[in-house]
Amino acid sequence: MRRGRPPKSEARATRELLLDAALELFARQGFAATTVRQIAAEVGVRDSAIYGHFASKQAIYDALFAEAGPVSLEALDVDVDELVAAGPRVAVPMLVDRLMAGWTGPRARRFTSVLLRDGAGDGGLGGLAAAIEEALDRLREPFVRWQEAGLVRAGPAPRQLVWELFAPLHVPRILHLRAEATEADLASARRLAADHVTFFLSCVIPYEEGDA
């Protein structure tokens, strides 16, 4: 019989089961009312087994937050040089499509419902603000370089442009991407996001002779 640590694939599977179980409990009874023991029981492991994956209940919440929070940093794991080379007309729709695809998944939709009720868990609004600031810092660089190349209008601060791109996308998310979302809801969210991208690009890309 194999001894020692479980294979990485097995550890990854257990981590995902813990996240799913925690999310189910958070959705059913709230973050505050959920205990580590309950999460462990849902998966069928000892309480102590959780601590091989997460330091605390808040750490579990933080992992869900990073994956599906206000600006999902996992969904926006991008190569800045590739974004810059693609240009804003290609890169901006791609970024939004990637974010909306992440938000549309079952786990992300359920987490949206939890987030609206419980905020950022014990981390409070400070954790939410920190996540937004990190996203603004991560994505400002392409706008800096697009402005330098004349591909985006000069004047607005790059971080402000990132905010103006992503902040309005939370409207279709809140309205349509809840746990109980229907296919019609998903279609409405995608349509609103696409309309916003079209409008955003029309505002930030310099007018060129010959443009319609």
N, C-alpha and C positions, 0 to 999 in steps of 0.2 A: 504494500500500500504506500502511495506517495505521501511523504511527510513534508513539513515546512509550509511555506507560504503557498496559497492557491495560485494557479496560473493567472496571468494578467487578464485573460479573457473572462475567467470566472470572477475575478475581482471587479471587472468592469460591469459584468452582468448584475452582480450584487448591488453595486452602486446605483445602477439604473433602477433596480427594483426598489431600493430605498427611496429614491427620488419620487418614483411613481406612488409608493405607499404614503409618503409624507404629503404629497400633493393631494391625494384623495382625502386624507384626514384633515388637512388644512381647509379644503373645500367644504367638507362635511360639517366640521365643528369649530373651525377657526384656528389660527396659529397659537393663540394663548392657551387654548384648552387642550392642545395636542401635546403629548409627552413622547420622549425618546422611547420609552418602554412600549407605547402603543405602536409606534412606527416599526420597532423591531418585531413585535407580535404579528403585524400585518405581513411581514416578509418571512416570518418563521425562523428568526435568528435571535441570539442572545443580545441583550442590551449592549454588552461590551463589544460585540461585533461591529456595531455602528461606528465606534470610535476609530476603527481602522480605516474608515472612509471619510468621516466628518468629525470635527472637533466638538460640535454641539448641534442642537436643534437649529440655532440661528445659522450655522454654517450650511445646513441643508437648505434652508430658505435662501441663503445667499447664492448657492449654486443654481437654484431655480431662477433666482432673480437675474443672474448673469446670463442665463440661457434664454430667458423670455421676458426680461424686464423692459422698462420704458424704451431704451435704445439697446437692443440686444447686442452685446459686444461679440458674442459667439457668431451671430448671424452676420456681423459686419467685420469679420476677420479677413481683412483685405491687404493686398500688396499696394502700397502707395504709388510706387513707380508704374505699376500696371494701370492704375486708375488715371494717373497723369497722362500716360501715353494714349489711353483710350479717348480722352477728352470728355468734357462734361455732357455732350449730347448722348454719348454711349454709357459713360460711367454712372451718371446720376440715375437713369432708369434701372440700371443693373443693381445698384445699391438698394434702391427702393424695392425692387422685385425680390431681392434676397431677404430683406427685412420682413416684408409682408409674407413671404413663404414661411419664414420662421414663426411669425405670429399666428399663422393660419393652422399650424399643427395642433393636434388634440391637447398635448401637454401645455403648450403656450396659451391656448384659449382657456383652458381651465385655470391656469395661473393668472390670467387677466382678471377673472372673477375673484380670485383670492386677493390679488393685489389691490383691487378697488375696495375691498372690505378691510383688509388688514394692513395696507400700506407696505412698509418695508420690514415688517416683523419687529423684533426688539431693536433693530437698527434705526427705526424712526425715519423721519424725513431727511436726516443727515445722510443716510445711506443712499436714498433716492437721489439727492442732490449730487453726491459724489459720483454716482454712476453716470449721470447726465454730463457732468464736467469732464469725466474721462472720455466719453464719446465725442464731445466737442473738441477736445484736444487731439484725439486720434485722427479725426477726419478733417481738421482744418488745413493740413498740409497740401492736399490736392488743390484746394481752393486758392491757397497762397500761390502755387505754381501756375495755376490756370490764369490767375490775375496777371502774373508776371508775363505770361505768354499772350495776353490780350484775348484769351478765350472766355473770360468772365469779366463782367463790368468792374472797373476799379471803383473804389470808394467804400462800399460796405466791408466791414471787418470780416475776415474769413470765418471766424467762430460764429459770427452772427448769421452768415450764410448757411452754415451747417444747421444752426438752430431753426432758421426759416424753412429749411428743407424737411427736417424730421419732426419738429413739434406738431405741425398740423396733421401728421399721419396718425396721431393718437386719437383723433376724432373718429375716423372709421374703425379703429381698433376698439374703442370703448363702445361705440354704437353697435358694431356688427360682429366682433370677434370674441364673443363670450363662449363659455363652455357649451351652451345650448344652441350655438349658431347653426342655422340651416344653410343649404346650398345657396338660397337667395341672399342670405346675409353675407356669405363669402363673396358672391358675385358683386354685391353692392360695395363691399370693402375694397375689392380690387378696382372697381370703376372709380371710386372716389380717389384712390391713390394714384391711378393713372391720370385723372384730370388734374390733380395737384402737381404732378411732375411736369405735365405740359405747361401749366401756368408758371411754375417756378422757373423753368428753362426760358420761357418767353421774357421773364423779368431780368434774368441775370446774364444771359448771353447777348453780347453787343449786336445791335441791328446791322446787318450787312446788306448792301445793295443787291437787289434780286430776291431778298426774302419776301415770302408772301405776307 
